[in-house]
Amino acid sequence: MTCTTTRPGTRPNTTPRSHLRTALKAATAAAVLGATVVASGATASAAGYPSDSTPPDLVSALGGYFSVWQPSGANDLHGTVKDPGTLQWNDRLTSWINQNAALRS
């Protein structure tokens, strides 16, 4: 099947070769784009994260948590919820972050 296209001041292009050139250009562009995406992902993962060499200070990061939840003291992960609204929001946010991180990895 051939396609006839005409631009002002040019002759009609009805050769099957023009379709082959167009397909080749599209395939080349797709390959270059794919290689760029793969290379950028490899660079980002090779860089690592700051916490790989310097672990975060969890005590200071979670220091305010006792204002919304009080542990039982038995080291059994049980305790009393002091601020249910804040903990509910915390759970929603944590779930959203984890679900979206899973989609991007």
Beta strands, then each sheet from edge to edge (+ up, - down):
strand 1: 69-71
strand 2: 79-81
sheet 1: 1+ 2-
end
